[in-house]
Amino acid sequence: MIRFILFIIVLAFLFTFSYTNAKELVVIHYFWNWESAPTRLDLIIVGSFLSGSVFALIFIVPGWIRLHLEHRRVRRSVGLLEAERDRLRAEQLGKEPPARPSISLEEDHEEN
């Protein structure tokens, strides 16, 4: 929720700044004396923000997917270890091991 609020604040600053500079025309100077046509400053600011957001997503999403898959693998391992622990306890006490629900993929989606 905090990330969403910060994102909204940044967007508000972005659009406020863009609105106040909407009439300004700027020329972007590239390498080797290349220049852009006169462009409104607000379009450059919004374009820079959007391209930065796209690059951030490109770098963040693979790590997020990797962590999600590892989390799922660890949850399955913990479930198997708990079942083994219950079996060994029941074996030591001479009782029937308690029934555990099977681990399924639906659990991952219900929590998120």
Secondary structure, DSSP 8 states (H G I E B T S, - for coil): -HHHHHHHHHHHHHHHHHHHTTT-EE--B-GGG-B---EEHHHHHHHHHHHHHHHHHHHHHHHHHHHHHHHHHHHHHHHHHHHHHHHHHHHHHTS---------THHHHHH-
